[in-house]
Amino acid sequence: MVGAAVQGYGGGAVSEEENIRLVREIGEVKAELSGLKAEVAGTNQRLDDIVITQLKDHGKRLAMQDIRISSLEQAENRRAGGISALAAIATVAGSVGALLMKVFG
């Protein structure tokens, strides 16, 4: 049935040339759609890479902050321990002073 007209969607006759043209256009649209899908997939991959990199960087910064906080807590504990030792020495010195005042005073 070469060269015969085919009835189109609107009821009118569609020539074989028109069918060939439509098939080509559909092929072009499919090729363009395929290209867009690949482009979107590439963009998604780049976004994933960016997000992963950012999360790793934030994780490193948080780890450094944890180390700094831990160091500050240790320094505070040492300082508090030193103050406690000084307070104990002052108490002993006060007691010795009071004892000496009773003995010599």
Distance bins in CASP14 RR format, pairs under 12 A and 6 or more apart:
PFRMAT RR
TARGET T0000
AUTHOR 0000-0000-0000
RMODE 2
METHOD distances of the structure
MODEL  1
1 16 0 0 0 0 1 0 0 0 0 0 0
1 19 0 0 0 0 0 1 0 0 0 0 0
2 15 0 0 0 0 0 1 0 0 0 0 0
2 16 1 0 0 1 0 0 0 0 0 0 0
2 17 0 0 0 0 0 1 0 0 0 0 0
2 19 0 0 0 0 0 1 0 0 0 0 0
2 20 0 0 0 0 0 1 0 0 0 0 0
3 13 0 0 0 0 0 1 0 0 0 0 0
3 14 0 0 0 0 0 1 0 0 0 0 0
3 15 1 0 0 1 0 0 0 0 0 0 0
3 16 1 0 1 0 0 0 0 0 0 0 0
3 17 0 0 0 0 1 0 0 0 0 0 0
3 18 0 0 0 0 0 1 0 0 0 0 0
3 19 0 0 0 0 1 0 0 0 0 0 0
3 20 0 0 0 0 0 1 0 0 0 0 0
4 13 0 0 0 0 1 0 0 0 0 0 0
4 14 0 0 0 0 0 1 0 0 0 0 0
4 15 0 0 0 0 1 0 0 0 0 0 0
4 16 1 0 0 1 0 0 0 0 0 0 0
4 17 0 0 0 0 0 1 0 0 0 0 0
4 19 0 0 0 0 0 1 0 0 0 0 0
5 11 0 0 0 0 0 1 0 0 0 0 0
5 12 0 0 0 0 1 0 0 0 0 0 0
5 13 1 1 0 0 0 0 0 0 0 0 0
5 14 1 0 0 1 0 0 0 0 0 0 0
5 15 1 0 1 0 0 0 0 0 0 0 0
5 16 1 0 0 1 0 0 0 0 0 0 0
5 17 0 0 0 0 0 1 0 0 0 0 0
5 18 0 0 0 0 1 0 0 0 0 0 0
5 19 0 0 0 0 1 0 0 0 0 0 0
6 12 0 0 0 0 1 0 0 0 0 0 0
6 13 1 0 0 1 0 0 0 0 0 0 0
6 14 1 0 1 0 0 0 0 0 0 0 0
6 15 0 0 0 0 1 0 0 0 0 0 0
6 16 1 0 0 1 0 0 0 0 0 0 0
6 17 0 0 0 0 0 1 0 0 0 0 0
6 18 0 0 0 0 1 0 0 0 0 0 0
6 19 1 0 0 1 0 0 0 0 0 0 0
6 20 0 0 0 0 0 1 0 0 0 0 0
6 22 0 0 0 0 0 1 0 0 0 0 0
7 13 1 0 0 1 0 0 0 0 0 0 0
7 14 1 0 0 1 0 0 0 0 0 0 0
7 15 0 0 0 0 0 1 0 0 0 0 0
7 18 0 0 0 0 0 1 0 0 0 0 0
7 19 0 0 0 0 0 1 0 0 0 0 0
8 14 1 0 1 0 0 0 0 0 0 0 0
8 15 0 0 0 0 0 1 0 0 0 0 0
8 18 0 0 0 0 1 0 0 0 0 0 0
8 19 0 0 0 0 1 0 0 0 0 0 0
8 22 0 0 0 0 0 1 0 0 0 0 0
9 18 0 0 0 0 0 1 0 0 0 0 0
9 22 0 0 0 0 0 1 0 0 0 0 0
12 18 0 0 0 0 0 1 0 0 0 0 0
13 19 0 0 0 0 0 1 0 0 0 0 0
14 20 0 0 0 0 0 1 0 0 0 0 0
14 21 0 0 0 0 1 0 0 0 0 0 0
14 22 1 0 0 1 0 0 0 0 0 0 0
14 23 0 0 0 0 0 1 0 0 0 0 0
15 21 0 0 0 0 1 0 0 0 0 0 0
15 22 0 0 0 0 0 1 0 0 0 0 0
16 22 0 0 0 0 0 1 0 0 0 0 0
16 23 0 0 0 0 0 1 0 0 0 0 0
17 23 0 0 0 0 0 1 0 0 0 0 0
17 24 0 0 0 0 0 1 0 0 0 0 0
18 24 0 0 0 0 0 1 0 0 0 0 0
18 25 0 0 0 0 0 1 0 0 0 0 0
19 25 0 0 0 0 0 1 0 0 0 0 0
19 26 0 0 0 0 0 1 0 0 0 0 0
20 26 0 0 0 0 0 1 0 0 0 0 0
20 27 0 0 0 0 0 1 0 0 0 0 0
21 27 0 0 0 0 0 1 0 0 0 0 0
21 28 0 0 0 0 0 1 0 0 0 0 0
22 28 0 0 0 0 0 1 0 0 0 0 0
22 29 0 0 0 0 0 1 0 0 0 0 0
23 29 0 0 0 0 0 1 0 0 0 0 0
23 30 0 0 0 0 0 1 0 0 0 0 0
24 30 0 0 0 0 0 1 0 0 0 0 0
24 31 0 0 0 0 0 1 0 0 0 0 0
25 31 0 0 0 0 0 1 0 0 0 0 0
25 32 0 0 0 0 0 1 0 0 0 0 0
26 32 0 0 0 0 0 1 0 0 0 0 0
26 33 0 0 0 0 0 1 0 0 0 0 0
27 33 0 0 0 0 1 0 0 0 0 0 0
27 34 0 0 0 0 1 0 0 0 0 0 0
28 34 0 0 0 0 0 1 0 0 0 0 0
28 35 0 0 0 0 0 1 0 0 0 0 0
29 35 0 0 0 0 0 1 0 0 0 0 0
29 36 0 0 0 0 0 1 0 0 0 0 0
30 36 0 0 0 0 0 1 0 0 0 0 0
30 37 0 0 0 0 0 1 0 0 0 0 0
31 37 0 0 0 0 0 1 0 0 0 0 0
31 38 0 0 0 0 0 1 0 0 0 0 0
32 38 0 0 0 0 0 1 0 0 0 0 0
32 39 0 0 0 0 0 1 0 0 0 0 0
33 39 0 0 0 0 0 1 0 0 0 0 0
33 40 0 0 0 0 0 1 0 0 0 0 0
34 40 0 0 0 0 0 1 0 0 0 0 0
34 41 0 0 0 0 0 1 0 0 0 0 0
35 41 0 0 0 0 1 0 0 0 0 0 0
35 42 0 0 0 0 0 1 0 0 0 0 0
35 43 0 0 0 0 0 1 0 0 0 0 0
36 42 0 0 0 0 0 1 0 0 0 0 0
36 43 0 0 0 0 0 1 0 0 0 0 0
37 43 0 0 0 0 0 1 0 0 0 0 0
37 44 0 0 0 0 0 1 0 0 0 0 0
38 44 0 0 0 0 0 1 0 0 0 0 0
38 45 0 0 0 0 0 1 0 0 0 0 0
39 45 0 0 0 0 0 1 0 0 0 0 0
39 46 0 0 0 0 0 1 0 0 0 0 0
40 46 0 0 0 0 0 1 0 0 0 0 0
40 47 0 0 0 0 0 1 0 0 0 0 0
41 47 0 0 0 0 0 1 0 0 0 0 0
41 48 0 0 0 0 0 1 0 0 0 0 0
42 48 0 0 0 0 1 0 0 0 0 0 0
42 49 0 0 0 0 1 0 0 0 0 0 0
42 50 0 0 0 0 0 1 0 0 0 0 0
43 49 0 0 0 0 0 1 0 0 0 0 0
43 50 0 0 0 0 0 1 0 0 0 0 0
44 50 0 0 0 0 0 1 0 0 0 0 0
44 51 0 0 0 0 0 1 0 0 0 0 0
45 51 0 0 0 0 0 1 0 0 0 0 0
45 52 0 0 0 0 0 1 0 0 0 0 0
46 52 0 0 0 0 0 1 0 0 0 0 0
46 53 0 0 0 0 0 1 0 0 0 0 0
47 53 0 0 0 0 0 1 0 0 0 0 0
47 54 0 0 0 0 0 1 0 0 0 0 0
48 54 0 0 0 0 0 1 0 0 0 0 0
48 55 0 0 0 0 0 1 0 0 0 0 0
49 55 0 0 0 0 0 1 0 0 0 0 0
49 56 0 0 0 0 0 1 0 0 0 0 0
50 56 0 0 0 0 0 1 0 0 0 0 0
50 57 0 0 0 0 0 1 0 0 0 0 0
51 57 0 0 0 0 0 1 0 0 0 0 0
51 58 0 0 0 0 0 1 0 0 0 0 0
52 58 0 0 0 0 0 1 0 0 0 0 0
52 59 0 0 0 0 0 1 0 0 0 0 0
53 59 0 0 0 0 0 1 0 0 0 0 0
53 60 0 0 0 0 0 1 0 0 0 0 0
54 60 0 0 0 0 0 1 0 0 0 0 0
54 61 0 0 0 0 0 1 0 0 0 0 0
55 61 0 0 0 0 0 1 0 0 0 0 0
55 62 0 0 0 0 0 1 0 0 0 0 0
56 62 0 0 0 0 0 1 0 0 0 0 0
56 63 0 0 0 0 0 1 0 0 0 0 0
57 63 0 0 0 0 0 1 0 0 0 0 0
57 64 0 0 0 0 0 1 0 0 0 0 0
58 64 0 0 0 0 0 1 0 0 0 0 0
58 65 0 0 0 0 0 1 0 0 0 0 0
59 65 0 0 0 0 1 0 0 0 0 0 0
59 66 0 0 0 0 1 0 0 0 0 0 0
60 66 0 0 0 0 0 1 0 0 0 0 0
60 67 0 0 0 0 0 1 0 0 0 0 0
61 67 0 0 0 0 0 1 0 0 0 0 0
61 68 0 0 0 0 0 1 0 0 0 0 0
62 68 0 0 0 0 0 1 0 0 0 0 0
62 69 0 0 0 0 0 1 0 0 0 0 0
63 69 0 0 0 0 0 1 0 0 0 0 0
63 70 0 0 0 0 0 1 0 0 0 0 0
64 70 0 0 0 0 0 1 0 0 0 0 0
64 71 0 0 0 0 0 1 0 0 0 0 0
65 71 0 0 0 0 0 1 0 0 0 0 0
65 72 0 0 0 0 0 1 0 0 0 0 0
66 72 0 0 0 0 0 1 0 0 0 0 0
66 73 0 0 0 0 0 1 0 0 0 0 0
67 73 0 0 0 0 0 1 0 0 0 0 0
67 74 0 0 0 0 0 1 0 0 0 0 0
68 74 0 0 0 0 0 1 0 0 0 0 0
68 75 0 0 0 0 0 1 0 0 0 0 0
69 75 0 0 0 0 0 1 0 0 0 0 0
69 76 0 0 0 0 0 1 0 0 0 0 0
70 76 0 0 0 0 0 1 0 0 0 0 0
70 77 0 0 0 0 0 1 0 0 0 0 0
71 77 0 0 0 0 0 1 0 0 0 0 0
71 78 0 0 0 0 0 1 0 0 0 0 0
72 78 0 0 0 0 0 1 0 0 0 0 0
72 79 0 0 0 0 0 1 0 0 0 0 0
73 79 0 0 0 0 0 1 0 0 0 0 0
73 80 0 0 0 0 0 1 0 0 0 0 0
74 80 0 0 0 0 0 1 0 0 0 0 0
74 81 0 0 0 0 0 1 0 0 0 0 0
75 81 0 0 0 0 0 1 0 0 0 0 0
75 82 0 0 0 0 0 1 0 0 0 0 0
76 82 0 0 0 0 0 1 0 0 0 0 0
76 83 0 0 0 0 0 1 0 0 0 0 0
77 83 0 0 0 0 0 1 0 0 0 0 0
77 84 0 0 0 0 0 1 0 0 0 0 0
78 84 0 0 0 0 0 1 0 0 0 0 0
78 85 0 0 0 0 0 1 0 0 0 0 0
79 85 0 0 0 0 0 1 0 0 0 0 0
79 86 0 0 0 0 0 1 0 0 0 0 0
80 86 0 0 0 0 0 1 0 0 0 0 0
80 87 0 0 0 0 0 1 0 0 0 0 0
81 87 0 0 0 0 1 0 0 0 0 0 0
81 88 0 0 0 0 1 0 0 0 0 0 0
81 89 0 0 0 0 0 1 0 0 0 0 0
82 88 0 0 0 0 1 0 0 0 0 0 0
82 89 0 0 0 0 1 0 0 0 0 0 0
82 90 0 0 0 0 0 1 0 0 0 0 0
83 89 0 0 0 0 0 1 0 0 0 0 0
83 90 0 0 0 0 0 1 0 0 0 0 0
84 90 0 0 0 0 0 1 0 0 0 0 0
84 91 0 0 0 0 0 1 0 0 0 0 0
85 91 0 0 0 0 0 1 0 0 0 0 0
85 92 0 0 0 0 0 1 0 0 0 0 0
86 92 0 0 0 0 0 1 0 0 0 0 0
86 93 0 0 0 0 0 1 0 0 0 0 0
87 93 0 0 0 0 0 1 0 0 0 0 0
87 94 0 0 0 0 0 1 0 0 0 0 0
88 94 0 0 0 0 0 1 0 0 0 0 0
88 95 0 0 0 0 0 1 0 0 0 0 0
89 95 0 0 0 0 0 1 0 0 0 0 0
89 96 0 0 0 0 0 1 0 0 0 0 0
90 96 0 0 0 0 0 1 0 0 0 0 0
90 97 0 0 0 0 0 1 0 0 0 0 0
91 97 0 0 0 0 0 1 0 0 0 0 0
91 98 0 0 0 0 0 1 0 0 0 0 0
92 98 0 0 0 0 0 1 0 0 0 0 0
92 99 0 0 0 0 0 1 0 0 0 0 0
93 99 0 0 0 0 0 1 0 0 0 0 0
93 100 0 0 0 0 0 1 0 0 0 0 0
94 100 0 0 0 0 1 0 0 0 0 0 0
94 101 0 0 0 0 1 0 0 0 0 0 0
95 101 0 0 0 0 0 1 0 0 0 0 0
95 102 0 0 0 0 0 1 0 0 0 0 0
96 102 0 0 0 0 0 1 0 0 0 0 0
96 103 0 0 0 0 0 1 0 0 0 0 0
96 104 0 0 0 0 0 1 0 0 0 0 0
97 103 0 0 0 0 1 0 0 0 0 0 0
97 104 0 0 0 0 1 0 0 0 0 0 0
97 105 0 0 0 0 0 1 0 0 0 0 0
98 104 0 0 0 0 0 1 0 0 0 0 0
98 105 0 0 0 0 0 1 0 0 0 0 0
99 105 0 0 0 0 0 1 0 0 0 0 0
END
